Amino acid sequence: MKASGRRGEYWIALLDLFACLAGYAIAAIVESRWTGSNFFQAPDPWIAPWVLSAIIAWFVSVFPESQWNEGMRLWVDGYLAVIGANLLVQCGLSWVSGMQPASWFVIVAGSALSIAISGLLRKWSPMDPHAVGKGTLLVGFDHHTGSLIDALRRDKILGGIGNASQAADFGVPFLGESSRLEQACEAQRPASIFFSGMPAGTSFRQLLQLHYAGIEVEGAPFGYERVLQRVAWQYLQPSDLLFFLNPKTSRAMLAFQAVYKNLLGLTLRIIFAPLLILTSLLIIVFTGGPALEHVECLGFRRTPFQMLRFRTLGADGNPTRIGKLITRLHLTNLPQLMNVVRGEMTLFGPAPVRTVFAERLSQLIPAYVYRFTVKPGIFGWLDANLPNAGGLTDEMLRLEYDLYYIRQESPSLDLDILLRMLSRTPDKPQVAAVPDVVGNS
């Protein structure tokens, strides 16, 4: 099985190399047509930068065993990484040896084409790039299994090992008790094994042997984060919280994000200033009271701050006429742009939570304090995935999405949130109801 898996990896690596060569070749041809030069009659000026650009892109995409073809956000990360590597290496070689680097157009367009062609070839390839077989074998079942099956699609689930009744409840074929794990792998030849906990009859030694045989073995905390794009913190021991929940983003990238988020917040504050003033005047005129209400929330490192939003309720606690209009137009939280400018919030991040509820949840849930390692945001990963959740989301589920954002925080994730918010549909179902504890609701 291991040899077969290696052949699949070599085949995918060759496809990636072909994609990189083809991508930069297309970009070079387009540039030559644009500038009026003859691409095929004068190969010397472009052959070295073209091949060098392709090889750099191939090294960046193959050696980290990236999976940029699996989603828009990962594609953006890969695209930026390939461009950055090409600029760094080619400019360095130009300074050291005087070699003419590829043009900006070839690097930018060629990188995009290389990643796109690579993704298409991987999708159409009959070889699995990561493992020896096809499909996933489930070992053990828990309350996350149903969400996992839906995310992986049922045709990719070969079956389950562990409990027959639980396998029937989730609608997957039952392949035997835990003691028959090796026999099930021989018969089904899975690409990956996903285990929840450690069912009786299995051991880490067995899983390690299967891993060495070329099968990808993934535990619950890591698998749920990758597949469901949220952190299953319930599987972590208190000691694990010190290491597993640390952000993956470097300090330099976090500093860069702080700069562009603040600049975007200031720009939006200037753009929407007339709307903020007009809405405030309408509230004052039609209700005779203040335009804004202040909600005390916990911010970065549990520092209290006053979150701002338009007042939509009257003195009797019922929505006012102008308040209903503001709510219908989704303008209630527009004053939070002032919190962003003041440095108390940011555009993207976990939703702000009222102080009284944040303190209580921190006592009940050990991992909850990690929400305050970043500034609260106007747009969150939860809102992007469950647009109609609002205050009706189970706090346990809300925390899973928030911790995922903290772990994976990056410009491409912010872009993913923005695109999902812009393209979301209003008819997405809601989830389990609990009391409203989020200041954004």
MARVEXSE-389030 format. One record per atom (N, C-alpha, C): residue in one letter; x, z negated, y. Coordinates in steps of 0.2 Angstrom, whole numbers, padded with zeros to 4 digits, always signed. Each point is the difference from the previous one (the first is absolute). Layout:
REM residues N
AXZY...
This chain:
REM residues 441
M+0004+0000-0006M-0004+0000+0006M+0004+0000+0006K+0006-0003+0000K+0004-0001+0006K+0003+0007+0002A+0002+0004-0005A+0003+0006+0001A-0005+0005+0003S-0006+0000-0002S-0006+0004+0003S-0001-0002+0007G+0000-0007+0001G+0000-0002+0007G+0005+0003+0005R+0006+0000-0003R+0006+0002+0004R-0001+0008+0001R-0002+0004-0005R-0001+0007+0001R-0005+0001+0006G-0006-0004+0000G-0005+0000+0005G+0003-0001+0007E+0005-0005+0001E+0003-0002+0006E+0004+0006+0002Y+0004+0003-0004Y+0005+0005+0001Y-0004+0006+0003W-0006+0002-0003W-0004+0005+0001W-0003-0001+0007I-0002-0006+0002I-0003-0001+0007I+0006+0000+0005A+0006-0002-0002A+0005+0000+0005A+0002+0008+0002L+0000+0004-0005L+0001+0007+0001L-0005+0003+0004L-0007-0002-0001L-0005+0003+0004L+0001-0003+0007D+0002-0006+0001D+0001-0002+0007D+0006+0004+0003L+0005+0001-0003L+0006+0004+0003L-0003+0007+0002F-0004+0003-0005F-0003+0007+0002F-0004+0000+0006A-0004-0006+0000A-0005-0001+0006A+0004+0000+0007C+0006-0004-0001C+0004-0001+0006C+0003+0007+0003L+0003+0003-0005L+0003+0007+0001L-0005+0005+0003A-0006+0000-0003A-0005+0004+0002A-0003-0002+0007G-0001-0006+0001G-0002-0002+0007G+0004+0001+0006Y+0007-0001-0001Y+0004+0002+0006Y+0001+0007+0000A+0000+0004-0005A+0001+0007+0000A-0006+0003+0004I-0006-0002-0001I-0006+0002+0003I+0001-0001+0008A+0002-0006+0001A+0001-0002+0007A+0005+0004+0004A+0006+0002-0004A+0005+0004+0003A-0002+0007+0001I-0004+0003-0005I-0003+0006+0001I-0005+0001+0006V-0004-0005+0001V-0005+0000+0005V+0004-0001+0007E+0006-0004+0000E+0004+0000+0006E+0003+0006+0002S+0003+0004-0005S+0003+0006+0001S-0005+0005+0003R-0006+0000-0003R-0005+0005+0002R-0002-0001+0008W+0000-0007+0001W-0002-0002+0007W+0005+0002+0005T+0007-0001-0002T+0005+0001+0005T+0002+0008+0000G-0002+0004-0005G+0001+0007+0000G+0006+0002-0004S+0004-0005-0003S+0006+0001-0004S-0002+0002-0007N+0004+0003-0004N-0001+0002-0007N+0003-0005-0005F-0005-0003-0003F+0002-0006-0004F+0004+0002-0006F-0002+0006-0003F+0004+0002-0006F+0006+0004+0001Q+0001+0003+0006Q+0006+0004+0001Q+0006-0004+0002A-0001-0006+0003A+0005-0004+0003A-0001-0007-0003P+0002-0001-0007P-0001-0007-0003P+0005-0005+0002D+0006+0002+0002D+0005-0005+0002D-0003-0006+0004P-0003+0002+0006P-0001-0006+0005P-0006-0005-0003W-0004+0002-0005W-0005-0004-0002W+0001-0003-0007I+0004+0003-0004I+0000-0002-0007I+0002-0007-0001A+0006-0002+0004A+0002-0007-0001A-0005-0005+0002P-0002+0001+0006P-0005-0005+0003P-0007+0000-0005W-0002+0005-0002W-0006+0001-0004W+0001-0004-0007V+0006+0001-0003V+0001-0003-0007V+0001-0007+0001L+0004-0002+0006L+0002-0007+0001L-0007-0004+0001S-0004+0003+0005S-0007-0003+0001S-0004-0002-0006A+0000+0005-0005A-0004+0000-0006A+0003-0006-0004I+0007+0000-0001I+0003-0005-0004I-0001-0007+0002I+0001-0001+0007I-0002-0006+0003I-0007-0003-0001A-0005+0005+0001A-0007-0002-0002A-0001-0001-0007W+0004+0003-0004W-0001-0001-0007W+0003-0007-0002F+0005-0002+0002F+0003-0006-0001F-0004-0006+0003V-0003+0001+0005V-0004-0005+0003V-0007-0001-0004S-0003+0005-0002S-0006+0000-0004S+0001-0002-0007V+0005+0002-0003V+0001-0001-0008V+0003-0007-0001F+0005-0002+0003F+0004-0006-0002F-0004-0006+0001P-0004-0001+0005P-0004-0006+0000P-0006+0000-0004E-0001+0005-0004E-0006+0001-0005E-0006-0001+0004S+0000+0003+0006S-0006+0000+0004S-0006+0003-0003Q-0006-0002+0003Q-0006+0003-0002Q-0004+0003+0006W+0003+0004+0004W-0003+0002+0007W-0006+0004-0001N+0000+0003-0006N-0006+0005-0001N-0006-0004-0002E+0000-0006+0000E-0006-0004-0002E-0004-0002+0005G+0001+0001+0006G-0004-0002+0006G+0003+0002+0007M-0005+0001+0005M+0002+0002+0006M+0005-0005+0003R-0001-0007+0000R+0005-0004+0003R+0007+0000-0003L+0000+0001-0007L+0007+0001-0003L+0003+0006+0001W-0004+0005+0001W+0002+0007+0002W+0003-0001+0007V-0003-0003+0005V+0003-0001+0007V+0007-0004-0001D+0000-0005-0004D+0006-0004+0000D+0006+0005-0003G-0002+0004-0005G+0005+0004-0003G+0002+0006+0005Y-0004+0002+0004Y+0001+0005+0005Y+0005-0002+0005L-0001-0006+0003L+0004-0003+0005L+0007-0002-0003A+0000-0002-0006A+0006-0002-0004A+0005+0007+0000V-0003+0005-0003V+0003+0007-0001V+0003+0002+0007I-0004+0000+0005I+0002+0002+0007I+0006-0004+0002G-0001-0007+0000G+0005-0004+0002G+0007+0001-0003A+0000+0001-0007A+0006+0001-0004A+0003+0006+0002N-0004+0005+0001N+0003+0007+0002N+0004+0000+0007L-0004-0003+0004L+0003-0001+0007L+0007-0004+0000L-0001-0006-0004L+0006-0004+0000L+0006+0003-0003V-0001+0003-0006V+0006+0003-0004V+0002+0007+0004Q-0004+0004+0002Q+0002+0006+0003Q+0003-0001+0007C-0002-0004+0004C+0003-0002+0006C+0007-0003-0001G+0000-0004-0005G+0007-0003-0002G+0005+0005-0002L-0002+0004-0004L+0004+0006-0003L+0002+0004+0006S-0005+0002+0005S+0002+0004+0005S+0005-0003+0005W+0000-0007+0001W+0005-0003+0004W+0006-0001-0003V+0001-0001-0007V+0006+0000-0004V+0003+0006-0001S-0004+0005-0002S+0004+0007-0003S-0002+0006+0005G-0005-0001+0004G-0002+0005+0005G-0005+0005-0004M-0002-0002-0006M-0005+0004-0003M-0007+0001+0004Q-0002+0006+0000Q-0007+0001+0004Q-0005-0003-0004P-0004-0005+0003P-0006-0003-0003P-0006+0005+0000A-0005-0001-0005A-0006+0003+0001A-0004-0001+0006S-0004+0004+0002S-0003+0000+0006S-0006-0006-0001W-0002-0002+0006W-0006-0005+0000W-0006+0002-0004F-0001+0007+0001F-0006+0003-0003F+0000+0000-0007V+0006+0002-0003V+0001+0000-0007V+0000-0007-0003I+0003-0005+0003I+0000-0006-0002I-0007-0003-0001V-0004+0000+0006V-0007-0003+0000V-0005+0004-0004A+0000+0007+0001A-0004+0004-0004A+0002+0000-0008G+0006+0001-0001G+0002+0000-0007G-0001-0007-0004S+0001-0005+0004S-0002-0007-0003S-0007+0000-0002A-0004+0002+0004A-0008+0000-0001A-0001+0004-0006L+0003+0006+0000L-0002+0005-0006L+0003-0003-0006S+0006-0003+0000S+0003-0002-0006S-0004-0006-0003I-0003-0004+0004I-0004-0006-0003I-0006+0003-0003A-0003+0005+0004A-0007+0003-0002A+0001+0003-0007I+0005+0005+0000I+0001+0004-0006I+0002-0005-0006S+0004-0005+0001S+0001-0005-0005S-0006-0003-0003G-0004-0002+0005G-0007-0003-0002G-0004+0004-0004L-0001+0007+0002L-0004+0004-0004L+0003+0002-0007L+0007+0000+0000L+0003+0002-0007L-0001-0006-0005R+0001-0006+0003R-0001-0006-0004R-0007-0001-0003K-0005+0002+0005K-0007+0000-0002K-0001+0005-0006W+0003+0006+0001W-0002+0005-0005W+0004+0000-0006S+0006-0004+0000S+0005+0000-0006S-0004-0003-0006P+0002+0002-0006P-0003-0003-0006P+0004-0006-0002M+0006-0001+0003M+0004-0006-0002M-0002-0006+0005D+0000-0005-0003D-0001-0007+0004D+0006-0002+0003P+0001-0001+0007P+0006-0001+0003P+0003-0007-0002H-0004-0005-0002H+0002-0007-0001H+0000-0002-0007A-0003+0003-0004A-0001-0004-0007A-0001+0006-0005V+0000-0003-0006V+0000+0005-0006V-0007+0002-0002G-0005-0003+0002G-0007+0002-0003G-0005+0001+0006K-0006+0000-0001K-0005+0000+0005K-0005-0006-0001G-0002-0002+0006G-0005-0005+0000G+0003-0007+0000T-0005-0005+0001T+0003-0007+0001T-0004-0004-0006L+0004-0005-0003L-0002-0004-0005L-0001-0007+0004L-0006-0003-0001L-0001-0007+0003L+0001-0005-0005V+0004-0005+0002V+0001-0006-0004V-0003-0006+0003G-0005-0003-0002G-0004-0005+0003G-0004+0002+0005F-0005-0004+0002F-0006+0001+0005F-0001-0006+0004D-0001+0002+0007D-0002-0005+0004D-0005+0003+0005H-0002-0004+0006H-0005+0002+0004H+0002+0006+0005H+0007+0002+0000H+0002+0006+0003H+0000+0006-0004T-0001-0001-0006T+0000+0006-0005T-0005+0006+0002G-0006-0002+0002G-0005+0005+0002G+0003+0004+0005S+0002-0003+0006S+0003+0004+0005S+0006+0004-0001L+0004-0002-0005L+0006+0003-0002L-0003+0007-0004I-0004-0001-0004I-0003+0006-0004I-0003+0005+0005D-0004-0002+0004D-0003+0004+0005D+0006+0004+0004A+0005-0003+0002A+0005+0003+0004A+0004+0005-0004L+0002-0002-0006L+0003+0004-0005L-0004+0006-0003R-0006+0000+0001R-0005+0004-0003R+0000-0001-0008R-0006+0000-0003R-0001-0002-0007R+0004+0005-0004D+0000+0006+0002D+0004+0005-0005D+0007-0001-0001K+0003-0005+0004K+0007-0001+0000K+0001-0007-0004I-0005-0003-0002I+0000-0007-0004I+0000+0002-0007L+0005-0001-0004L+0000+0002-0007L-0004-0006-0004G+0000-0006+0002G-0003-0005-0003G+0002-0007+0002G-0002-0005-0003G+0002-0007+0001G+0002-0004-0006I+0004-0004+0001I+0003-0005-0005I-0002-0007+0002G-0003-0004-0005G-0001-0007+0002G-0007-0002-0003N-0005+0001+0004N-0007-0003-0002N-0005+0006+0000A-0003+0000-0006A-0005+0006-0001A-0006+0000+0004S-0003-0006+0002S-0005-0001+0004S+0001+0002+0007Q+0006-0002+0002Q+0002+0001+0007Q+0001+0008+0001A+0003+0003-0005A+0001+0007+0000A-0006+0004+0001A-0005-0002-0004A-0007+0003+0000A-0003-0001+0007D+0001-0006+0003D-0003-0001+0006D+0002+0004+0006F+0007+0002-0001F+0003+0004+0005F-0001+0008-0002G-0002+0001-0006G-0001+0007-0002G+0006+0004-0002V+0005-0004-0003V+0006+0004-0002V+0000-0001-0008P+0003+0005-0003P+0001-0001-0007P+0004-0006-0002F-0002-0004-0005F+0004-0006-0003F+0005+0003-0005L+0006-0002+0001L+0005+0003-0005L+0003-0006-0004G-0003-0006+0000G+0003-0005-0004G+0002-0006+0003E+0001-0005-0004E+0002-0007+0003E+0007+0001+0003S+0003-0005+0003S+0006+0000+0004S+0006+0001-0005S-0001-0002-0006S+0005+0001-0005S+0002+0007-0002R-0005+0005+0002R+0000+0007-0002R+0003+0004+0006L+0003-0003+0004L+0003+0004+0006L+0004+0005-0002E+0005-0001-0004E+0005+0005-0002E-0003+0006-0003Q-0005-0002-0005Q-0003+0006-0004Q-0004+0004+0005A-0004-0003+0005A-0004+0003+0005A+0005+0005+0004C+0006-0002+0002C+0004+0004+0004C+0003+0006-0005E+0001-0001-0006E+0002+0005-0004E-0006+0006-0001A-0006-0003+0000A-0005+0005-0001A-0002+0003+0006Q+0000-0003+0006Q-0003+0003+0006Q+0005+0003+0004R+0007-0002-0001R+0005+0002+0005R-0001+0000+0007P-0002-0006+0003P-0002-0001+0007P+0006+0001+0004A-0001+0002+0006A+0005+0001+0006A+0001-0007+0002S-0004-0004+0001S+0001-0007+0003S-0004-0005-0004I+0002-0006+0001I-0004-0006-0003I-0001-0005+0006F-0006-0002+0001F-0002-0004+0005F-0003-0007-0003F+0004-0005+0001F-0002-0007-0003F-0002-0005+0005S-0005-0003-0001S-0003-0006+0004S+0001-0006-0004G+0005-0005+0003G+0001-0006-0003G+0005+0002-0007M-0001-0004-0005M+0004+0001-0006M-0005-0002-0005P-0004+0005-0003P-0004-0002-0006P+0003-0003-0006A-0003-0004-0003A+0003-0003-0006A+0002+0006-0005G+0005-0001-0003G+0003+0005-0005G+0005+0005+0003T+0001+0000+0007T+0004+0005+0003T+0006-0005+0003S+0005+0003+0001S+0006-0003+0003S+0004+0005+0005F+0004-0003+0004F+0004+0004+0005F+0005+0004-0004R+0002-0003-0006R+0005+0004-0004R-0003+0007-0002Q-0007+0000-0002Q-0003+0006-0002Q+0000+0005+0006L-0002-0003+0006L-0001+0004+0005L+0006+0003+0003L+0006-0004-0001L+0006+0003+0002L+0003+0005-0005Q-0002+0000-0006Q+0002+0005-0005Q-0004+0006+0002L-0006+0000+0001L-0004+0006+0002L+0002+0003+0007H+0003-0004+0004H+0003+0002+0006H+0006+0004-0001Y+0004-0002-0004Y+0006+0003-0002Y-0001+0007-0004A-0006+0000-0003A-0002+0006-0004A-0003+0005+0005G+0000-0001+0006G-0002+0005+0005G-0007-0001+0003I-0004-0005-0002I-0006-0001+0002I+0000-0005+0007E-0003+0002+0005E-0001-0004+0006E-0004-0006-0001V+0003-0006+0000V-0004-0007-0001V-0001-0003+0007E-0006-0002+0002E-0001-0002+0007E-0005-0006-0001G+0002-0006+0003G-0004-0006+0000G-0005+0000+0006A-0004-0004+0000A-0006+0000+0004A+0002-0001+0007P+0004-0004+0003P+0001+0000+0007P+0003+0006+0003F+0004+0004-0004F+0003+0006+0003F-0004+0006-0001G-0004+0000-0006G-0004+0005-0002G-0006+0001+0005Y-0003-0006+0001Y-0006+0000+0005Y+0002+0002+0007E+0006-0002+0002E+0002+0002+0007E+0001+0007+0000R+0003+0003-0005R+0001+0008+0000R-0006+0004-0001V-0005-0002-0004V-0005+0004-0002V-0006-0002+0005L-0002-0006+0001L-0005-0002+0004L+0001-0001+0008Q+0007+0000+0001Q+0002+0000+0007Q-0002-0007+0003R+0001-0005-0004R-0001-0007+0003R+0003-0005-0004V+0002-0006+0002V+0004-0004-0003V-0004-0005-0004A+0001+0000-0007A-0004-0005-0004A+0004-0007+0000W+0000-0003+0005W+0004-0006+0001W-0003-0006-0005Q-0006+0001-0003Q-0002-0005-0004Q+0005-0001-0007Y+0004+0005-0001Y+0004+0000-0006Y+0007-0003+0002L+0001-0002+0006L+0006-0003+0002L+0000-0007+0000Q+0006-0003-0003Q+0001-0007+0000Q+0002-0002+0007P-0001-0006+0002P+0002-0002+0007P+0008+0001+0002S+0004+0000-0005S+0007+0002+0001S+0001+0007+0001D-0004+0004-0003D+0000+0007+0001D-0002+0003+0007L-0003-0004+0003L-0003+0002+0007L+0006+0000+0005L+0006-0003-0002L+0006+0000+0005L+0003+0007-0001F-0001+0003-0005F+0004+0007-0002F-0004+0006+0000F-0006-0001-0003F-0004+0006-0001F-0004+0003+0006L-0002-0005+0004L-0003+0002+0006L+0004+0001+0006N+0006+0001-0001N+0005+0002+0006N-0001+0007+0002P-0001+0002+0006P-0001+0007+0002P+0006+0004-0002K-0002+0006-0002K+0005+0005-0003K+0003+0004+0006T-0003-0001+0006T+0003+0004+0006T+0006-0003+0003S+0005+0003+0002S+0006-0002+0003S-0001-0003+0007R+0004-0004+0002R-0001-0003+0007R+0001+0006+0005A+0004+0005-0001A+0000+0005+0005A-0006+0004+0001M-0004+0001-0006M-0006+0004+0000M-0005-0005+0003L+0000-0006-0001L-0005-0005+0003L+0001+0000+0008A+0006+0001+0002A+0001+0000+0007A-0002+0007+0003F+0001+0005-0004F-0003+0007+0002F-0007+0000+0001Q-0004-0003-0005Q-0007-0001+0000Q-0003-0004+0006A+0004-0005+0001A-0002-0004+0006A+0000+0004+0006V+0005+0004+0001V+0000+0004+0006V-0005+0005+0001Y-0001+0004-0006Y-0005+0005+0001Y-0007-0003+0000K-0002-0005-0003K-0006-0003+0000K-0002-0003+0007N+0005-0003+0003N-0001-0003+0007N-0001+0006+0005L+0004+0006-0001L-0001+0005+0004L-0007+0004-0001L-0002+0000-0006L-0007+0003-0001L-0005-0005+0003G+0001-0006-0001G-0005-0005+0002G-0001+0001+0008L+0006+0000+0003L+0000+0001+0008L-0003+0006+0002T+0001+0006-0004T-0003+0006+0002T-0007+0000-0001L-0002-0003-0005L-0008+0000-0002L-0003-0005+0006R+0003-0005+0002R-0002-0004+0005R-0001+0003+0006I+0004+0005+0002I+0000+0004+0006I-0006+0005+0000I+0000+0003-0006I-0005+0005-0001I-0007-0003+0000F-0001-0005-0003F-0007-0003-0001F-0002-0005+0006A+0005-0001+0005A-0001-0005+0005A-0007+0002+0004P-0002+0006+0001P-0006+0001+0004P-0006-0002-0005L+0000+0001-0006L-0005-0002-0005L-0001-0007+0000L+0006-0004+0000L+0000-0007+0000L-0003-0003+0006I+0001+0003+0006I-0002-0002+0006I-0008+0001+0000L-0002+0006-0002L-0007+0002+0001L-0004-0004-0005T+0002-0001-0006T-0004-0004-0005T+0000-0007+0003S+0005-0003+0002S+0000-0007+0003S-0005-0001+0006L+0000+0005+0004L-0005+0000+0006L-0007+0000-0003L-0001+0005-0005L-0007+0000-0003L-0002-0006-0003I+0004-0004-0003I-0002-0006-0003I-0001-0005+0005I+0004-0001+0005I-0001-0004+0005I-0007+0001+0004V-0001+0006+0001V-0006+0002+0004V-0007-0001-0004F+0000+0002-0006F-0006-0001-0004F-0001-0007-0004T+0005-0004+0000T-0001-0006-0003T+0002-0006+0005G+0003+0001+0005G+0002-0005+0005G+0005-0005-0003G+0003+0001-0005G+0005-0004-0002G+0007+0003-0001P+0005-0003-0002P+0007+0003-0001P+0000+0006-0005A+0004+0005+0001A+0001+0006-0004A+0003-0001-0006L+0005-0005+0000L+0004-0001-0006L-0001-0007-0003E+0001-0001-0006E+0000-0006-0004E+0007-0001-0003H+0002-0006+0000H+0007-0002-0003H-0001-0004-0007V+0003+0003-0005V+0000-0003-0006V+0007-0003-0002E+0001-0006-0002E+0007-0002-0001E+0001+0002-0007C+0006+0003-0001C+0002+0002-0007C+0008-0002+0000L+0002+0001-0007L+0007-0002-0001L+0004+0007+0000G+0005+0000+0003G+0004+0007+0000G+0007-0001-0003F+0005+0004+0002F+0006+0000-0003F+0003-0007+0000R+0002-0002-0007R+0003-0007-0001R-0005-0005+0002R-0006+0001-0001R-0006-0005+0001R+0000-0002+0007T+0002+0004+0005T-0001-0002+0007T-0007+0002+0002P-0004-0005+0003P-0007+0001+0002P+0000+0005+0006F-0005+0004+0000F-0001+0004+0006F-0007+0002+0001Q-0002+0002+0006Q-0007+0001+0001Q-0001+0008+0000M-0004+0001-0006M-0002+0007-0001M-0005+0002+0004L+0000+0006+0004L-0005+0002+0004L-0005+0006-0003R-0006-0001+0002R-0005+0005-0002R-0006+0000+0004F-0003+0006+0001F-0006+0000+0004F-0006-0005-0002R-0003-0003+0004R-0006-0005-0001R-0006+0005-0002T-0002-0001-0006T-0006+0004-0002T-0006-0005-0001L+0000-0006+0000L-0005-0005-0001L-0002-0003+0007G-0007-0002+0000G-0002-0003+0006G+0000-0008-0001A-0002-0003+0005A+0000-0008+0000A-0004-0003-0006D-0005+0004-0002D-0004-0002-0006D+0003+0002-0007G+0006+0003+0000G+0003+0002-0006G-0002+0006-0003N-0005+0004+0003N-0002+0006-0002N+0004+0006+0003P+0000+0006-0003P+0004+0005+0003P-0004+0003+0007T+0003+0001+0005T-0003+0003+0006T-0001+0007-0001R-0003+0003+0005R-0002+0007-0001R+0007+0004+0001I+0004-0002+0005I+0006+0004+0001I+0005-0002-0005G-0001-0006-0003G+0005-0002-0006G-0002+0004-0006K-0006+0002-0001K-0002+0004-0006K+0003+0007+0001L+0000+0003+0006L+0003+0006+0002L+0008+0000-0001I+0003-0005+0002I+0007-0001-0001I+0002+0000-0008T-0004-0004-0003T+0001-0001-0008T-0001+0007-0003R-0005+0004+0002R-0001+0006-0003R+0005+0005+0002L+0004+0000+0005L+0005+0004+0002L+0007-0002-0002H+0000-0006-0004H+0006-0003-0003H+0005-0001+0006L-0002-0003+0005L+0004-0002+0006L+0001-0008+0001T-0003-0003-0005T+0001-0008+0001T+0007-0002+0000N+0005+0003-0004N+0006-0003+0000N+0005+0004+0004L-0002+0004+0005L+0004+0004+0004L+0004-0004+0004P-0002-0006+0003P+0004-0005+0004P+0007-0002-0004Q+0000+0001-0006Q+0006-0003-0004Q+0006+0004+0002L-0001+0006+0003L+0006+0004+0003L+0003-0005+0005M-0003-0004+0003M+0003-0005+0005M+0004-0005-0004N-0002-0002-0006N+0004-0004-0004N+0006+0003-0003V+0000+0007-0001V+0006+0004-0002V+0005+0000+0006V-0003+0001+0006V+0005+0001+0005V+0003-0007+0002R-0003-0005-0001R+0003-0007+0001R+0004-0002-0006G+0001+0004-0005G+0004-0002-0006G-0003-0005-0005E-0006-0001+0000E-0003-0005-0004E-0003+0004-0007M-0001+0006+0001M-0003+0004-0005M+0004+0007+0000T-0001+0004-0006T+0003+0007+0000T-0006+0004-0002L+0002+0007+0000L-0005+0005-0002L-0002-0001-0007F+0005+0000-0005F-0001+0000-0007F+0002-0007-0003G-0004-0003-0004G+0002-0006-0003G-0006-0004-0003P+0001-0005-0003P-0006-0004-0003P-0004-0002+0006A-0007-0001-0001A-0005-0001+0005A+0001-0008+0002P-0001-0001+0007P+0001-0007+0002P-0005-0004-0003V+0002-0006-0001V-0005-0005-0004V-0001-0006+0005R-0006-0003+0001R-0001-0006+0004R+0004-0006-0003T+0003-0004+0005T+0004-0005-0002T-0002-0005-0005V-0007-0002+0001V-0002-0005-0004V-0001+0003-0007F-0002+0006-0001F+0000+0003-0007F+0007+0001-0003A+0005+0002+0004A+0006+0002-0002A+0004-0006-0002E-0001-0006+0003E+0003-0006-0002E-0003-0002-0007R-0007+0000-0001R-0003-0002-0006R+0002+0005-0006L+0001+0006+0001L+0002+0005-0005L+0007-0001-0002S+0004-0002+0005S+0007-0001-0002S+0001-0006-0004Q-0005-0005+0000Q+0000-0006-0004Q-0002+0002-0007L-0005+0005-0001L-0003+0001-0006L+0004+0006-0004I+0003+0004+0004I+0004+0006-0003I+0007+0000+0002P+0005-0002-0005P+0007-0001+0002P+0003+0007+0004A-0002+0006-0003A+0002+0006+0003A-0002+0002+0007Y-0005-0004+0002Y-0004+0002+0006Y+0005+0000+0006V+0005-0005+0000V+0004+0000+0006V+0004+0006+0001Y+0001+0004-0005Y+0004+0006+0001Y-0004+0005+0005R-0006-0001+0001R-0003+0005+0005R+0002-0001+0007F+0004-0006+0001F+0002-0001+0007F+0007+0001+0001T+0003+0004-0005T+0007+0003+0001T+0000+0006+0004V-0005+0003+0002V-0001+0005+0004V-0006-0001+0005K+0000+0004+0006K-0005-0001+0005K-0006+0003-0003P-0006-0003+0002P-0007+0003-0002P-0001+0006+0003G-0004+0005-0003G+0000+0006+0003G-0008+0002+0001I-0001+0005+0004I-0006+0003+0001I-0003+0004-0006F+0005+0004-0003F-0002+0004-0006F+0004-0003-0006G-0003-0001-0005G+0003-0003-0006G-0001+0004-0006W+0004-0001-0005W+0000+0003-0007W-0007-0001-0003L-0003-0006+0001L-0006-0001-0003L-0005+0004+0003D+0000+0001+0006D-0005+0004+0004D+0000+0007-0002A+0007+0003-0002A+0001+0007-0002A-0003+0001-0007N+0000-0005-0004N-0002+0001-0007N-0008-0002-0001L-0002-0005+0004L-0007-0003-0001L-0003+0000+0007P-0002+0006+0003P-0002+0001+0007P-0006-0004+0002N-0004-0001-0005N-0007-0004+0002N+0001-0007-0002A+0006-0003-0002A+0000-0007-0002A-0001-0005+0005G+0003+0001+0006G-0001-0005+0005G+0001-0007-0002G-0005-0004+0001G+0001-0007-0002G-0003-0002-0007L-0002+0006-0003L-0003-0001-0007L+0005+0000-0006T+0006+0001+0002T+0005+0000-0005T+0003-0006-0003D+0000-0001-0007D+0003-0006-0003D+0007-0001+0003E+0001-0006+0002E+0007-0001+0003E+0006+0001-0004M-0002-0001-0007M+0006+0001-0005M+0002+0007+0000L-0005+0005+0001L+0001+0007+0000L+0003+0002+0006R-0002-0003+0006R+0002+0001+0006R+0008-0001+0001L+0002-0006-0003L+0007-0002+0000L+0004+0005-0004E-0003+0003-0006E+0004+0005-0004E+0002+0006+0005Y-0005+0002+0004Y+0002+0006+0004Y+0005-0002+0006D-0001-0006+0002D+0004-0002+0006D+0007-0001-0002L+0001-0003-0006L+0007-0001-0003L+0003+0007-0002Y-0004+0005-0002Y+0003+0006-0001Y+0003+0003+0006Y-0004+0000+0006Y+0002+0003+0006Y+0007-0004+0002I+0000-0006-0001I+0006-0004+0002I+0006+0002-0004R-0001+0001-0006R+0006+0002-0005R+0002+0007+0002Q-0005+0005+0001Q+0002+0007+0000Q+0000+0002+0008E+0000-0004+0004E-0001+0002+0008E+0005+0006+0001S-0002+0005+0003S+0004+0006+0002S-0004+0004+0004P+0003+0005+0004P-0003+0005+0004P-0005+0004-0004S+0002+0002-0006S-0005+0004-0004S-0006-0003-0002L+0001-0007-0001L-0006-0004-0002L-0005-0001+0006D+0003+0000+0006D-0004-0001+0006D-0004+0007+0001L+0004+0006-0001L-0003+0006+0000L-0006+0001-0005D+0001-0003-0006D-0005+0001-0005D-0006-0004+0002I+0001-0006+0003I-0006-0004+0002I-0004+0004+0005L+0004+0003+0005L-0003+0003+0006L-0004+0006-0003L+0003+0004-0005L-0004+0006-0002L-0006-0002-0004R+0001-0005-0004R-0006-0003-0004R-0006-0002+0005M+0002-0004+0005M-0005-0002+0005M-0003+0006+0003L+0003+0005+0002L-0003+0006+0003L-0004+0004-0004S+0001+0000-0007S-0003+0004-0005S-0005-0004-0004R-0001-0006+0001R-0004-0004-0005R-0007+0002+0001T-0004-0001-0005T-0007+0001+0000T-0004-0007+0000P-0006+0000+0003P-0003-0006+0002P-0004-0003-0006D+0000+0004-0006D-0005-0003-0005D+0004-0003-0006K+0006-0002+0001K+0004-0003-0005K-0003-0007-0002P-0001-0002-0006P-0003-0006-0002P+0004-0006+0002Q-0004-0005+0001Q+0003-0007+0002Q+0002-0004-0006V+0004-0005+0001V+0001-0004-0006V-0002-0007+0001A+0002-0005-0004A-0003-0007-0001A+0000-0003+0007A-0006-0003+0001A-0001-0003+0007A+0003-0008+0000V+0003-0001+0006V+0003-0007+0001V-0001-0001+0007P+0000-0006+0003P-0001-0002+0007P+0005+0004+0004D-0002+0002+0006D+0004+0004+0005D+0006-0005+0002V+0006+0002-0001V+0006-0005+0003V+0004+0005+0004V-0001+0006+0000V+0005+0004+0004V-0002+0001+0007G+0004+0000+0005G-0001+0000+0007G-0003+0007+0001N+0002+0005-0004N-0001+0007+0002N-0008+0002-0002S-0003-0004-0004S-0007+0002-0002S-0005-0001+0006
